Amino acid sequence: MPVLLLALVLVLVGEGGIVPTPTTTSTTTTTVPLARAQAGWTVASSSARGVMVDYLDLNVGGTVFRVLRLRARTTLLRWHAGSLDPPGAASELPPDAGPSVDWASEGRAGVIAVFNGGFKKSAYAGGAIADGLTLEPLVAGDMTLAINAAGHWTMGVWGAKGFPALGFDAISYRQNLGPMILHGALTPATAPADFNRWGSVFPSGSLTSRSGLGVDRRGNLLYAAAIGKVDVAQLATALLRAGAVTAMQLDINPFWPLLGASRAPLHAPGEFPIQLDFAEHNPSIYETGWQRDFFVALAEPGPWACNWSSPGLAPGVVGAQAQPLSLTGKVCRAKLRELAARARATTTTTTG
């Protein structure tokens, strides 16, 4: 029987942590390549799979954008409605899509980042669906982020051929205006003369705080934002330089862009040391409840054969369908025992 020799070489990558790098010798077995650190990016958090979240600062036309990247193979994503917007959503949706992090479900996986969503429903900037419940109908031609039961994401123009791809069964959708980047290039709508189509600026003009979301060629998710006097082209250029091949704008104006990332998965409310400079709020507001929609990024478990997922949507069901997370895969029993032990330890610490 062939012998598998596996050596894990721990490599320090920036200030963000330690990423294991495997070297394998085998005649019959290969390992899944780890998500590796990349020059120019600072690692925020990592796991046995490699890098989960990293970030960089980009200067575009004198404005410094913070760009956060979620690695597609090591993280998953959920979308939450706010307590006030979309109106009525908080009373109709289960906790996994409600106005605060769902610690009973999302906390089991571990929260590694949070960031703001898009415009208010009253802005008519596009549609939104959460847990199968339509909060606002989807609009053809608008840029759309779709999230499936496994927390995987895809981005494209709603109504375009092939989007979402066949077999991508989404549980949530979020739109916010038209595309900023398509096929790896800025769209004509990002030209300075078209700033009015990107939302009402407070107090007036074309310059304000802005945030956006993109997907790179490897499927990683990119969040970019800056507080200050920012035009649409600067935001789009920041996402493009970070590697986005598709991108959309999220919320704007000083009160709304907000970002937080942790150094390790949070299983209960904790700190987000990596933030957006000059933001109006602390990202901890998402842990206890916030009025506007937002995204929560979670950590996949260490073993590649084990993943977090939710039930998905059953056909013919009217109304929201709860999507609590559970582990799926061949090696999940050990992980479940680990989680149970952690829960017992937390209870003992709290009550002892």
C-alpha positions in Angstrom: 0.0 0.0 0.0 1.5 3.4 -0.9 2.5 5.6 2.0 1.3 9.2 2.1 3.9 11.6 3.4 2.4 14.9 4.4 4.4 17.8 5.9 2.8 21.0 6.9 5.1 24.0 6.7 3.7 26.9 8.6 4.5 30.2 6.8 3.9 33.5 8.4 2.0 35.8 6.1 1.8 39.5 7.0 0.2 40.6 10.2 -2.9 38.5 9.6 -1.9 35.1 10.8 -0.3 31.8 9.8 -1.3 29.8 6.8 -0.3 26.1 6.5 1.4 25.2 3.2 1.4 21.4 2.4 3.9 19.4 0.5 2.7 16.0 -0.4 4.3 12.8 -1.8 2.0 10.1 -2.9 1.4 7.7 -5.8 -2.4 7.7 -5.3 -3.5 10.7 -3.3 -3.3 14.4 -3.9 -4.3 17.2 -1.5 -6.6 20.1 -2.3 -4.4 23.2 -2.9 -4.7 25.7 0.0 -5.9 29.3 -0.5 -2.5 31.0 -0.3 -1.4 34.5 0.7 -0.8 37.0 -2.1 1.8 39.7 -2.3 0.3 43.1 -1.6 -2.6 41.7 0.4 -2.7 41.4 4.2 -4.2 38.3 5.7 -7.0 39.0 8.1 -8.0 35.4 9.0 -7.0 31.9 7.9 -7.9 28.3 8.7 -6.7 24.8 7.9 -7.8 25.5 4.3 -5.6 28.5 4.0 -6.5 32.2 3.7 -10.2 33.1 4.4 -10.1 36.9 4.4 -7.5 39.4 3.3 -7.4 43.1 2.5 -5.5 45.9 1.0 -5.7 49.7 0.6 -5.7 51.2 -2.8 -5.1 54.9 -3.7 -7.3 55.9 -6.6 -7.1 59.6 -7.6 -6.1 60.6 -4.1 -8.8 58.6 -2.3 -7.8 55.5 -0.3 -10.1 52.6 -0.6 -10.2 49.7 1.7 -10.7 46.5 -0.2 -11.7 43.3 1.6 -11.6 39.9 -0.2 -13.5 36.8 0.8 -11.9 33.6 -0.6 -14.4 31.5 -2.5 -13.1 28.1 -1.3 -12.8 29.0 2.4 -15.7 31.2 3.2 -19.5 31.4 2.7 -21.9 34.3 2.6 -25.4 35.2 3.9 -27.6 38.2 3.4 -29.7 39.9 6.1 -32.6 42.4 5.9 -32.6 45.3 8.4 -35.0 46.1 11.2 -36.5 49.0 9.2 -35.5 48.3 5.6 -36.8 46.6 3.6 -39.9 47.6 5.4 -41.7 44.7 7.1 -39.0 42.2 6.4 -37.9 41.8 10.0 -41.3 40.4 11.0 -41.5 38.0 8.0 -38.0 36.5 8.0 -36.5 33.9 10.2 -33.4 34.8 12.3 -30.9 33.5 9.7 -32.0 36.5 7.5 -33.1 38.9 10.1 -31.6 42.3 11.3 -28.8 40.8 13.4 -26.2 38.0 13.1 -27.9 34.7 13.9 -25.5 33.4 16.5 -27.5 30.1 16.9 -26.8 29.2 13.3 -24.1 31.5 11.9 -22.2 31.5 15.1 -21.6 27.7 14.8 -19.6 28.3 11.6 -18.0 31.5 12.9 -18.4 35.1 11.7 -15.3 36.5 10.0 -16.6 39.6 8.3 -19.7 41.9 8.0 -20.4 44.7 5.6 -23.2 46.9 4.4 -25.8 46.2 1.8 -27.5 48.4 -0.8 -30.0 51.3 -1.1 -33.2 51.6 0.7 -36.3 50.0 -0.9 -37.7 53.5 -1.4 -34.8 54.3 -3.8 -36.1 51.7 -6.3 -32.6 50.6 -7.0 -33.5 46.9 -7.6 -35.1 43.8 -6.1 -34.3 41.7 -3.1 -35.2 38.1 -2.1 -34.3 36.5 1.3 -34.9 32.8 2.2 -37.2 32.6 -0.8 -39.4 35.6 0.3 -39.6 38.3 -2.3 -39.1 41.7 -0.5 -39.0 43.6 -3.8 -39.3 42.0 -7.3 -36.1 41.6 -9.2 -35.5 44.0 -12.1 -34.2 43.0 -15.5 -30.9 44.7 -16.4 -29.8 45.3 -12.8 -26.6 43.9 -11.4 -27.5 41.0 -9.1 -25.7 39.1 -6.3 -27.2 35.6 -5.8 -26.4 33.3 -2.9 -27.2 29.6 -2.7 -27.9 27.3 0.2 -24.2 26.5 0.6 -23.4 30.2 0.9 -21.7 30.3 -2.5 -22.2 33.5 -4.6 -22.4 34.5 -8.2 -22.9 38.0 -9.7 -24.4 39.0 -13.0 -27.0 41.0 -14.9 -30.5 39.8 -14.1 -32.1 38.6 -17.3 -28.8 38.0 -19.1 -28.4 34.6 -20.8 -26.8 32.1 -18.5 -27.3 33.9 -15.2 -27.5 32.4 -12.8 -25.9 29.3 -14.2 -28.0 26.1 -14.5 -27.9 24.3 -11.2 -27.2 27.4 -9.0 -30.3 27.3 -6.8 -30.2 30.6 -5.0 -32.0 31.3 -1.7 -31.2 35.0 -1.6 -30.8 37.8 -4.2 -29.7 41.4 -3.8 -29.7 44.0 -6.6 -28.5 47.6 -6.6 -28.6 49.5 -9.8 -26.8 48.5 -13.1 -23.4 47.1 -13.6 -20.2 49.1 -12.8 -17.9 46.4 -14.3 -18.7 43.8 -16.9 -16.4 41.3 -18.5 -13.4 42.9 -16.8 -14.0 46.4 -18.0 -15.7 49.6 -16.6 -19.1 50.1 -18.1 -19.9 53.5 -19.9 -22.3 54.3 -17.1 -19.4 55.0 -14.7 -18.3 58.0 -16.8 -18.5 61.3 -14.7 -21.3 62.7 -16.8 -23.6 59.8 -15.7 -23.2 60.3 -11.9 -27.0 60.9 -11.4 -27.8 57.3 -12.2 -25.8 56.1 -9.1 -28.1 57.6 -6.4 -28.8 60.8 -4.7 -25.8 62.4 -3.1 -25.9 64.0 0.4 -25.8 67.0 0.6 -25.5 67.4 -3.2 -23.2 67.0 -6.2 -21.4 63.8 -7.5 -19.0 63.2 -4.6 -19.8 61.2 -1.5 -18.8 58.1 0.5 -19.3 55.0 -1.6 -19.1 51.2 -1.3 -19.2 48.4 -3.9 -19.0 44.7 -4.4 -17.3 42.7 -7.1 -16.2 39.2 -8.1 -12.8 38.3 -9.5 -11.9 35.7 -12.1 -11.3 33.1 -9.4 -14.8 33.7 -7.9 -13.5 35.6 -4.8 -15.8 38.3 -3.5 -14.4 41.9 -3.2 -15.9 44.6 -1.1 -14.5 48.2 -1.6 -15.4 51.4 0.2 -14.1 54.8 1.1 -15.5 57.6 3.3 -15.2 61.0 1.8 -15.5 62.7 -1.5 -15.6 59.8 -3.9 -17.0 59.7 -7.5 -18.4 56.6 -9.2 -15.4 56.1 -11.5 -13.0 56.0 -8.5 -15.0 53.3 -6.8 -15.3 51.2 -10.0 -11.6 51.7 -10.7 -10.7 50.5 -7.2 -12.7 47.3 -7.7 -11.1 46.8 -11.1 -7.6 47.2 -9.8 -8.4 44.8 -7.0 -9.2 42.2 -9.7 -13.0 42.5 -10.2 -14.4 41.2 -13.5 -18.0 42.0 -12.5 -19.1 44.7 -10.0 -22.0 46.6 -8.6 -22.4 49.6 -6.3 -23.7 49.2 -2.8 -24.8 51.9 -0.4 -23.5 55.5 -0.5 -23.3 58.7 1.6 -21.4 59.0 4.9 -23.9 57.3 7.2 -24.1 53.9 5.5 -20.8 52.3 4.3 -19.6 50.0 7.1 -17.1 47.1 7.2 -15.7 44.8 9.9 -13.4 41.8 9.8 -12.2 39.6 12.6 -8.9 37.9 13.1 -10.5 34.5 13.9 -14.1 33.2 13.6 -16.5 34.7 16.1 -18.9 32.2 17.7 -20.4 34.9 19.9 -20.3 38.7 19.7 -16.8 40.0 19.6 -14.5 42.6 18.0 -13.8 43.5 14.4 -10.4 45.1 14.4 -10.2 45.5 10.6 -12.6 48.3 9.8 -13.3 51.1 7.3 -11.6 54.3 8.3 -13.9 57.2 9.3 -17.0 55.1 9.2 -20.0 56.5 11.2 -20.6 53.3 13.1 -18.8 50.4 14.7 -19.5 47.1 12.8 -20.6 45.5 16.1 -24.0 47.0 15.3 -24.6 44.0 13.0 -24.1 41.6 16.0 -27.1 42.9 17.9 -29.3 44.5 15.3 -29.3 47.1 12.6 -31.9 49.0 10.6 -30.5 48.4 7.1 -29.5 45.2 5.1 -26.1 43.7 5.4 -23.9 40.7 4.6 -22.3 38.2 6.9 -19.2 36.2 5.9 -18.6 32.8 7.6 -15.8 30.3 7.9 -16.0 27.0 6.2 -14.8 24.1 8.5 -11.2 22.9 8.2 -11.6 19.6 6.4 -12.2 20.0 2.6 -14.7 17.2 2.6 -16.9 18.9 5.2 -18.9 22.1 4.5 -21.7 24.3 5.9 -25.0 24.3 4.1 -28.7 25.0 4.6 -31.8 23.2 3.4 -32.5 25.2 0.3 -35.9 26.1 -1.0 -38.7 23.6 -1.4 -40.8 24.1 -4.5 -44.4 25.3 -4.1 -43.9 26.8 -0.6 -45.2 30.3 -0.1 -43.4 32.6 2.3 -39.9 32.5 3.8 -38.2 29.2 4.4 -35.7 29.2 7.3 -32.1 28.3 6.3 -30.3 27.2 9.4 -26.8 26.0 8.8 -25.6 22.4 9.3 -22.5 20.5 8.4 -22.5 18.2 5.4 -19.9 15.8 4.2 -18.1 12.6 5.0 -16.0 13.8 7.9 -18.4 16.0 9.8 -19.0 13.8 12.8 -15.7 14.8 14.4 -16.4 18.4 13.7 -19.8 18.1 15.3 -18.2 16.6 18.4 -15.8 19.6 18.5 -18.6 22.1 18.3 -20.5 20.3 21.0 -17.4 20.4 23.3 -17.0 24.1 22.6 -20.6 24.7 23.5 -20.3 22.8 26.7 -17.1 24.7 27.6 -18.8 28.0 26.9 -21.7 27.1 29.1 -19.4 26.0 31.9 -17.5 29.2 31.7 -20.6 31.3 31.7 -22.3 29.5 34.6 -19.3 28.5 36.7 
